[in-house]
């Protein structure tokens, strides 16, 4: 590993907190080679320069089985602990994450290439999730006494027991936030976790687990396996009790199919082609910077970011002019450093940059107008790409319907609200949508017609995602299940019904003709309904 870049100038150096010993300590946490099979390690690179910073062990199918077995053994003792003891671990972890947030941000940036601001904001997501569940988990998981079929004489208790071992398959775009925030409620509920981060961005995830161990999480409870999805995914799904996946819709379908065959639950947050509707009464002084962040935040590599903007015709020209100017100004502030200077970072890899560029190039060739951007920035780093604004995109272009997942957006014009709704809903996805207007009541009515799991009014995506008390998920092809809120922890549990009958009154009455029993039953049911006892 080298702590210096291959070139000088705009190229970044690794921050001094990230040492060779730290990287070696973290990569040693991966369950790999345990079954006697050693696979070629993955070369982890610093996105800003392309320099190799370490080698990540790769897990075999046998290693995956070992990881699940180790987690399952530790889970029995963990689940037996009172929930107050489990939550105490996360009380300490909350402070440790905040204390080590600079190192977390370093490791995020090395693997993702995102700006410092985005890395810090990503690291803050997990303490927010921890804080929410520290406040609510005990109450949510507490057994609840329900009425039985017959008042007083019967009762029913709803219990929530951990499923066992949960697989958390995390993506590369928010590797720390998603892996840690999805694992937190699973662990609080009493489960073990086997985590599969993306190879490119595993370091920050491994560091998060190290902090959990420092907070008192039992060794063995969380295991990490690394490798390509086809190499480790099928074995992982064949051995766990639930899977939490964030990634593409295509991969989500494969995971859902295998989970269905194994009769285990799954929660899938998948892709999006998210629209923003700007009505003619919007305050553009506020809408432009918000829309710019919604499009270009994290260099456009966010499931909930905006890729389609629909602007009412009266303000269309003004919006386009000002939005393009904002994009061009942002492009001047792109850079590859570990400080808060640059406002925009790199794409995650050269391969992904080439994919984003191919969408823009195809659109340009077919007649779309590139109002700004549309080119790589090799002067900044191997995977940098300019903030790009398109118009005249037609349905036959890939960017019109496919998730580009980069700093690229198309702006369209619409006449009235009905047309805006029709255009916004004209997608197989349904993850996020946004509406900008000066009239909240108008926006709420419009939101009721939008087909999306999250709908933000006068914001791009932060308001809904940051609301940890409310479930967050997609509709249509954007996912199954939710994270956050009570549903975000209950999904990691089996719901158990314990019924008690104090006196044997529900069984058939000996010696009584069934016709007479039927009449008695119907009278009882009608009476219970009138008295609201059902």
WOPEJO-V334262 format. One record per residue. N is the residue number from 1. OMEGA is omega in degrees with one decimal (NA if undefined). Layout:
((N | OMEGA) (N | OMEGA))
This chain:
((1 | 178.1) (2 | 176.2) (3 | 177.1) (4 | -178.1) (5 | -179.2) (6 | 179.3) (7 | 179.2) (8 | 178.4) (9 | -173.9) (10 | -178.3) (11 | -172.2) (12 | 168.5) (13 | 175.1) (14 | 179.5) (15 | -175.5) (16 | 178.6) (17 | -176.8) (18 | -177.3) (19 | 177.1) (20 | 179.9) (21 | 177.1) (22 | -178.5) (23 | 179.4) (24 | 179.3) (25 | -178.1) (26 | -177.7) (27 | 177.8) (28 | -179.4) (29 | -177.1) (30 | 174.5) (31 | -177.9) (32 | -179.1) (33 | -177.6) (34 | -177.5) (35 | 177.8) (36 | -179.8) (37 | 179.2) (38 | -179.6) (39 | 179.4) (40 | -178.3) (41 | 179.1) (42 | 176.8) (43 | 175.8) (44 | -178.0) (45 | 168.5) (46 | -172.2) (47 | -175.6) (48 | -173.0) (49 | -172.2) (50 | 177.7) (51 | 173.7) (52 | -179.4) (53 | 179.6) (54 | -178.6) (55 | -175.0) (56 | 177.6) (57 | 179.6) (58 | -174.2) (59 | 173.7) (60 | 174.5) (61 | 178.3) (62 | 175.9) (63 | 178.7) (64 | 178.3) (65 | 177.8) (66 | -179.5) (67 | -180.0) (68 | -179.1) (69 | 178.9) (70 | 179.1) (71 | -178.0) (72 | 178.8) (73 | 179.8) (74 | -176.0) (75 | -178.0) (76 | -179.8) (77 | -179.7) (78 | -179.0) (79 | -179.5) (80 | 178.9) (81 | 171.9) (82 | -177.1) (83 | 178.8) (84 | 178.0) (85 | 178.1) (86 | -179.3) (87 | 179.9) (88 | 176.6) (89 | -177.6) (90 | 171.8) (91 | 177.9) (92 | 180.0) (93 | 178.4) (94 | -178.7) (95 | 179.8) (96 | 179.3) (97 | 179.0) (98 | -179.7) (99 | -176.5) (100 | -171.7) (101 | 179.2) (102 | 178.2) (103 | 176.1) (104 | 179.8) (105 | 176.0) (106 | -175.5) (107 | 174.8) (108 | -177.6) (109 | 179.5) (110 | -176.0) (111 | -174.4) (112 | -174.9) (113 | -177.8) (114 | 179.5) (115 | -178.5) (116 | -179.5) (117 | -178.2) (118 | 178.5) (119 | 178.2) (120 | -179.6) (121 | 176.4) (122 | -179.0) (123 | -179.0) (124 | -177.8) (125 | -176.4) (126 | 174.8) (127 | 177.1) (128 | 178.4) (129 | 178.5) (130 | -178.3) (131 | 179.8) (132 | -175.9) (133 | 170.8) (134 | -178.7) (135 | -168.5) (136 | -169.5) (137 | -176.7) (138 | 179.5) (139 | -178.5) (140 | -176.0) (141 | -177.5) (142 | 176.0) (143 | -176.0) (144 | 178.9) (145 | 178.5) (146 | 175.7) (147 | 175.7) (148 | -178.7) (149 | 177.0) (150 | -178.1) (151 | 174.9) (152 | -174.1) (153 | -179.8) (154 | 175.4) (155 | 179.3) (156 | 179.6) (157 | 177.1) (158 | 177.6) (159 | 176.2) (160 | -177.0) (161 | -178.8) (162 | -178.7) (163 | -179.4) (164 | 178.8) (165 | -177.6) (166 | 171.6) (167 | 174.6) (168 | -179.9) (169 | -170.1) (170 | -179.1) (171 | -178.4) (172 | -171.4) (173 | 171.9) (174 | -167.6) (175 | 179.6) (176 | -175.3) (177 | -173.8) (178 | -179.1) (179 | -177.0) (180 | -177.6) (181 | 176.0) (182 | 179.6) (183 | -174.6) (184 | -179.7) (185 | 177.5) (186 | 180.0) (187 | 177.8) (188 | -179.1) (189 | 175.8) (190 | -179.6) (191 | 161.8) (192 | -178.7) (193 | 165.9) (194 | -172.7) (195 | 172.8) (196 | 175.1) (197 | 171.7) (198 | -178.9) (199 | -173.1) (200 | -168.7) (201 | -172.9) (202 | -172.0) (203 | -177.7) (204 | 177.4) (205 | 179.3) (206 | 178.2) (207 | 176.2) (208 | 178.4) (209 | 175.9) (210 | 177.5) (211 | 176.2) (212 | 177.4) (213 | 177.7) (214 | 179.3) (215 | 177.1) (216 | 176.6) (217 | -178.1) (218 | 175.1) (219 | 179.2) (220 | -175.3) (221 | 175.8) (222 | 177.2) (223 | 178.6) (224 | 172.7) (225 | -177.0) (226 | 179.0) (227 | 175.6) (228 | -178.8) (229 | 179.8) (230 | -177.6) (231 | -174.4) (232 | -174.1) (233 | -177.5) (234 | 178.8) (235 | 179.1) (236 | -178.1) (237 | 179.0) (238 | -173.1) (239 | -177.6) (240 | -175.7) (241 | 179.5) (242 | 177.7) (243 | 173.4) (244 | -175.7) (245 | 171.4) (246 | -178.5) (247 | -173.9) (248 | 177.5) (249 | -179.8) (250 | 178.3) (251 | 177.8) (252 | 177.4) (253 | -179.7) (254 | 179.5) (255 | 178.7) (256 | 179.1) (257 | -178.8) (258 | 176.4) (259 | 178.1) (260 | 178.8) (261 | -179.1) (262 | -178.5) (263 | 171.8) (264 | -179.5) (265 | 175.6) (266 | 173.3) (267 | -171.2) (268 | 170.6) (269 | -168.0) (270 | -169.9) (271 | 177.9) (272 | 172.0) (273 | -157.9) (274 | -178.4) (275 | 170.1) (276 | 177.2) (277 | 178.7) (278 | -179.6) (279 | -171.5) (280 | 179.6) (281 | -179.4) (282 | 173.9) (283 | -174.1) (284 | 175.8) (285 | 177.1) (286 | -174.3) (287 | -175.7) (288 | 179.5) (289 | 178.1) (290 | 178.9) (291 | 178.5) (292 | 177.8) (293 | -179.5) (294 | 179.6) (295 | -167.4) (296 | 176.0) (297 | -175.6) (298 | -178.7) (299 | 177.9) (300 | -177.8) (301 | 178.2) (302 | -178.5) (303 | -174.7) (304 | -176.6) (305 | -174.1) (306 | 175.7) (307 | 179.6) (308 | 175.8) (309 | 177.6) (310 | -174.5) (311 | 179.2) (312 | -166.8) (313 | -177.9) (314 | -177.4) (315 | -173.4) (316 | -175.4) (317 | -179.9) (318 | 179.9) (319 | -177.9) (320 | -179.3) (321 | -176.1) (322 | 179.8) (323 | 177.2) (324 | 178.3) (325 | 178.8) (326 | 178.4) (327 | 179.9) (328 | 177.4) (329 | 178.2) (330 | 179.4) (331 | 177.7) (332 | -175.6) (333 | 175.3) (334 | -179.7) (335 | -174.3) (336 | 178.0) (337 | 179.6) (338 | 175.3) (339 | -173.7) (340 | 179.1) (341 | -179.2) (342 | 175.5) (343 | 178.4) (344 | -178.1) (345 | -175.9) (346 | 162.6) (347 | -168.9) (348 | -176.9) (349 | 176.1) (350 | 178.8) (351 | -179.3) (352 | 176.9) (353 | 179.2) (354 | 177.6) (355 | 177.5) (356 | -179.5) (357 | -179.0) (358 | 176.8) (359 | -179.6) (360 | -178.6) (361 | 179.2) (362 | 179.2) (363 | 179.2) (364 | -178.7) (365 | -178.1) (366 | 173.4) (367 | 177.4) (368 | 177.2) (369 | 174.8) (370 | -175.9) (371 | 174.4) (372 | 178.0) (373 | 177.8) (374 | -178.6) (375 | 170.8) (376 | 177.3) (377 | -178.5) (378 | 176.9) (379 | 179.0) (380 | -177.4) (381 | -172.2) (382 | -175.0) (383 | 178.9) (384 | 178.2) (385 | -175.1) (386 | 167.7) (387 | -169.0) (388 | 179.0) (389 | -179.3) (390 | 166.0) (391 | 178.7) (392 | 174.9) (393 | -177.3) (394 | -173.4) (395 | -178.9) (396 | 179.8) (397 | -177.3) (398 | -177.0) (399 | -179.1) (400 | -172.3) (401 | -177.9) (402 | 177.7) (403 | -179.6) (404 | 174.1) (405 | 177.5) (406 | -175.6) (407 | -175.2) (408 | 178.8) (409 | 172.6) (410 | 177.7) (411 | 179.9) (412 | 176.9) (413 | 173.6) (414 | -177.0) (415 | -174.1) (416 | -174.4) (417 | 179.8) (418 | 178.5) (419 | 179.4) (420 | 179.2) (421 | -179.4) (422 | -179.2) (423 | -179.6) (424 | -177.0) (425 | -175.9) (426 | -179.2) (427 | 175.5) (428 | -179.3) (429 | 177.4) (430 | -176.8) (431 | -175.1) (432 | 174.4) (433 | -179.1) (434 | 179.4) (435 | 173.8) (436 | -179.1) (437 | 173.8) (438 | -176.0) (439 | -175.9) (440 | 179.6) (441 | 177.8) (442 | -179.3) (443 | 180.0) (444 | 177.6) (445 | 178.9) (446 | -179.3) (447 | -179.0) (448 | -179.1) (449 | -176.3) (450 | -178.6) (451 | -176.4) (452 | 179.0) (453 | 176.3) (454 | 178.3) (455 | -177.8) (456 | 176.5) (457 | -177.0) (458 | 174.9) (459 | -177.6) (460 | 179.1) (461 | -173.2) (462 | -174.0) (463 | -178.6) (464 | -175.4) (465 | -178.1) (466 | 179.2) (467 | -172.3) (468 | 179.2) (469 | -177.4) (470 | 179.0) (471 | -178.4) (472 | 179.3) (473 | -176.4) (474 | 173.1) (475 | -176.6) (476 | -176.3) (477 | -177.8) (478 | 172.1) (479 | 177.9) (480 | -179.8) (481 | -176.3) (482 | 166.4) (483 | -179.4) (484 | -178.8) (485 | 179.2) (486 | -179.7) (487 | -176.9) (488 | 174.6) (489 | -179.4) (490 | -179.8) (491 | 179.8) (492 | -178.8) (493 | 167.6) (494 | 178.6) (495 | -176.3) (496 | 178.9) (497 | 177.1) (498 | -177.3) (499 | -179.5) (500 | 173.9) (501 | -175.3) (502 | 179.0) (503 | -174.2) (504 | -179.4) (505 | -176.6) (506 | -179.7) (507 | 175.8) (508 | -176.3) (509 | -176.7) (510 | 175.9) (511 | -179.8) (512 | 177.9) (513 | -175.9) (514 | 178.7) (515 | 179.2) (516 | 176.9) (517 | -180.0) (518 | 179.0) (519 | 179.5) (520 | -179.9) (521 | -179.3) (522 | 176.7) (523 | -178.8) (524 | -179.0) (525 | 179.0) (526 | 179.7) (527 | 179.3) (528 | 179.6) (529 | -179.7) (530 | -178.3) (531 | 179.8) (532 | -179.3) (533 | -176.8) (534 | NA))
